[in-house]
Each structure stands twice: as C-alpha cells, then as structure tokens.
Amino acid sequence: MKYEWLATAAFGLEGVVRKELNDLGLSARAENGAVRFEGTAQDAFRAALWLRCADRVQLLVTEGPVKTFENLFRLVRGCPWQEFLPRNAAFPVSGKCVRSQLMSVSDCQAIAKKALAEELMAYYHMPWCEENGAQYPVQVAIHSDHARVTLDACGDALNRRGYRTWNGEAPLRETLAAAMILLSPWKKGQPLHDPCCGTGTLLIEATMIAANRAPGLYRSFLMEKWGMLSAHDIEMIRNQAKVAMVLPDIPPISGTDIDEAAVELANRHIQQAKLQDYIHVSVCDLKELNLETKDVMFVANPPYGERLSDKKSCEKLYHSMREMKDRHEGSRLCVLTGHPGFERAFGQRASKKRRLYNGRLECEYLIY
Ligand SMILES: C[S@@+](CC[C@H](N)C(=O)[O-])C[C@H]1O[C@@H](n2cnc3c(N)ncnc32)[C@H](O)[C@@H]1O
C-alpha cells in the first residue's frame, strides 16, 4: 500500500533532499521546507535510514483548507485514523500556525486531539483512549489557511545520528554538514581536510558519505514500532544498508582546529561514530597548516564574527585561509560563511555560490 510522505528540510536544502530521494528510486517533488514523495512504509523507512540532509520523514494523513475551528475539526475527524493508529496508540499533538485565520496553536492542537480521539473511540468502541501504546506524534501545520496533518515517523530528528553527545561552541547541524559535502566538487578518492574542524561534524559526515554508510544505521525510528512494518522488513532494510557499506576504500579524511578542547570533542564524536580508524584530527592554527597531501579538498565552516570586533579578526582569518589554500598545490576550498565580506577578505571571488541557512542565519556556501 502506498502513502504520501513528506521529508522536511531546512530552507535551501529541498533540492538536495529531492535528489537523495531520487537516488533511493523514489520520485519526489520539492516544496518550501519539504519534499513530497509517494511510497510504501518500507520506502519511507528506507528514506528515514538513508536521508542525510532531511530533518524528518512524516506520513501525510490529510490536508485541506481551514478557516475555522469547525473546518479543522471536520478535516481531522474525516480521516480513517484506524488505518494507522491501533486502539492503544499514544498521539501527542503539536501545532504550527503561520499567516492564517486560525492562529492559536494551543486551540488548534486541542481541537485536532479531540477530533482524532472521537474518531478512534467510535471506531474501536472505547469510552476513552488509553494512549499507553506506541507513539504516533501528530502535527497540525497551518500555513495560509491550509492545514497539513502528519504523523512523525522518526522520533528524534534525522540529524540525531547518535554520534554527537557533546556539543561544542557552534556545531554545525549534521544535515547541513552532509549537504555541504554533497554540494561540494569532492571526488571519489580525493583527500579531504577541514582546517576549522571544531567538533568534527563535517569530517564524520564526509566519511559516512565516502563509506556509503546510512546515517541512521545506529539509531531507531518511531515507525519501527508501527504496525505498518514487519520485523522482517526492518531487518531486511537494515541488513541491506550494512551490506552497502564500503569502509576500507575511503580516502584520507582529516581535520585540524586551533582549539584543543574542540579537537578533544571531535575525537570523542569520531569514536562514538565508530570511525576512529578513518579520520585523523589534531590541534593546529590554520596559519601554520602545511599538509603533505596534494589536490586536497578543504571544506570548512570558519567563525563568522557575530560582533564587530570579532568581524575584524575573522576577516584576517579568511585572508589566512587564502594563504593556506595557495600553499597547497591543486587544492580546492568550500566554505560556509555568514559573513558577507568573506570574498573581499579572502581576496578572490568564488567560482560558485549558493545560499544556505545555518539555523536561522542566512549564509553563503562558496566554492573555490
Ligand atoms: C563555527 S566553528 C566550526 C564548527 C564545526 N564545523 C563543528 O561542527 O563543530 C569554527 C571553528 O574554527 C576554529 N578556529 C578559529 N580560528 C582558527 C584558526 N586560526 N585555525 C584553526 N581553527 C580555527 C574554532 O576553534 C572553531 O572550532
């Protein structure tokens, strides 16, 4: 049986997620903040396991215009919830209202919860819903008077791969780090180095991509407890992902950072990701960096300098990055920056640019 699913994504990453879904053999359509695809529960589980740049996979239960609470109640009540939820399902409801007539999130949540509970009670002939079974988190998202009602198939967001348990100062989201690697011209077999590696996110994501390791391999997803997937399906899809890994073939991947504590954290994350045999990190100021490797791909997320005083020192750092690149014959550089003056400080225009968001901050991804 096929359903409609949404892979939600940060603004700017919808096209990358669509391509990832296409690579999984699923045709998909990008929208603002999400990519829509049709598929079976097995397809959606495979997507949850493999998508590197999406935030969540959600089952789209229903959608439609809503201008009043009555509209919303009818929309939710009119769904065959019993197709998805067993009698003891736990169904917390969250909400979001943007530029709509219905703007009270708490009222929309309460109305959706009531409509859904009434439908389940009528179908299963129950006086109330015990909600002591598997989790089916419902989201009611209303945008411009159009409501989308979804079930979250993931639990923790997809960026929670399970390797990051300690946070550094300004860690990059795993999904954005993976997108930076996928959008870079990094070629198979080429050495990769992050000269501002911080807690190691870019290095770990790059290694997982090179090794063809499914990012969700070592975590679980809520939908594994839903009745739509059998234990056999889950085991088969996980086993296929294990067989697809090509760990010994990966190129040299390394990182350096001026901050000793950050490098220590990077090492811990690398161990948590079980990649200590493939990534090397050490303390080094990028001004001094001199790698022996040729044709290296530098990928970095340097500081942006939020305050004016920091901005000046960041500009000096960007200039040093230019010198670092020039010292390394045949190297290329990909930088994510929220500092609009990067190219000026670096002293060269990027050959390619793309707008990406680091959280809410608009950034440029520059490729040299
Ligand atoms: C925005 S953070 C990078 C975060 C990293 N991508 C992560 O996921 O944790 C910028 C990093 O640049 C490092 N840095 C600043 N100046 C540096 C320099 N001169 N040489 C090397 N690293 C530097 C900082 O210590 C910090 O860890």
The ligand as an SDF file (V2000), in Angstrom:
LIG
                    3D

 27 29  0  0  0  0  0  0  0  0999 V2000
   31.9600   27.5490   13.6060 C   0  0  0  0  0  0  0  0  0  0  0  0
   33.1730   26.6070   14.3940 S   0  0  0  0  0  0  0  0  0  0  0  0
   33.2440   25.1200   13.4680 C   0  0  0  0  0  0  0  0  0  0  0  0
   32.2350   24.1370   13.9560 C   0  0  0  0  0  0  0  0  0  0  0  0
   32.3890   22.7580   13.3600 C   0  0  0  0  0  0  0  0  0  0  0  0
   32.0440   22.7260   11.9700 N   0  0  0  0  0  0  0  0  0  0  0  0
   31.5490   21.7680   14.1740 C   0  0  0  0  0  0  0  0  0  0  0  0
   30.6540   21.1390   13.6290 O   0  0  0  0  0  0  0  0  0  0  0  0
   31.7720   21.6660   15.3820 O   0  0  0  0  0  0  0  0  0  0  0  0
   34.6670   27.3910   13.9030 C   0  0  0  0  0  0  0  0  0  0  0  0
   35.9210   26.7200   14.4010 C   0  0  0  0  0  0  0  0  0  0  0  0
   37.0530   27.4070   13.8610 O   0  0  0  0  0  0  0  0  0  0  0  0
   38.1170   27.3040   14.7960 C   0  0  0  0  0  0  0  0  0  0  0  0
   39.1520   28.2970   14.5150 N   0  0  0  0  0  0  0  0  0  0  0  0
   39.1250   29.6450   14.7150 C   0  0  0  0  0  0  0  0  0  0  0  0
   40.2960   30.2040   14.3520 N   0  0  0  0  0  0  0  0  0  0  0  0
   41.0970   29.2010   13.8920 C   0  0  0  0  0  0  0  0  0  0  0  0
   42.4240   29.1480   13.3630 C   0  0  0  0  0  0  0  0  0  0  0  0
   43.1690   30.2270   13.2660 N   0  0  0  0  0  0  0  0  0  0  0  0
   42.9030   27.9440   12.9880 N   0  0  0  0  0  0  0  0  0  0  0  0
   42.1570   26.8180   13.1170 C   0  0  0  0  0  0  0  0  0  0  0  0
   40.9030   26.8130   13.6280 N   0  0  0  0  0  0  0  0  0  0  0  0
   40.3740   27.9880   13.9910 C   0  0  0  0  0  0  0  0  0  0  0  0
   37.4060   27.4860   16.1420 C   0  0  0  0  0  0  0  0  0  0  0  0
   38.1720   26.9740   17.1900 O   0  0  0  0  0  0  0  0  0  0  0  0
   36.0890   26.7400   15.9230 C   0  0  0  0  0  0  0  0  0  0  0  0
   36.1670   25.4150   16.3910 O   0  0  0  0  0  0  0  0  0  0  0  0
  1  2  1  0
  2  3  1  0
  2 10  1  0
  3  4  1  0
  4  5  1  0
  5  6  1  0
  5  7  1  0
  7  8  2  0
  7  9  1  0
 10 11  1  0
 11 12  1  0
 11 26  1  0
 12 13  1  0
 13 14  1  0
 13 24  1  0
 14 15  1  0
 14 23  1  0
 15 16  2  0
 16 17  1  0
 17 18  1  0
 17 23  2  0
 18 19  1  0
 18 20  2  0
 20 21  1  0
 21 22  2  0
 22 23  1  0
 24 25  1  0
 24 26  1  0
 26 27  1  0
M  CHG  2   2   1   9  -1
M  END
$$$$
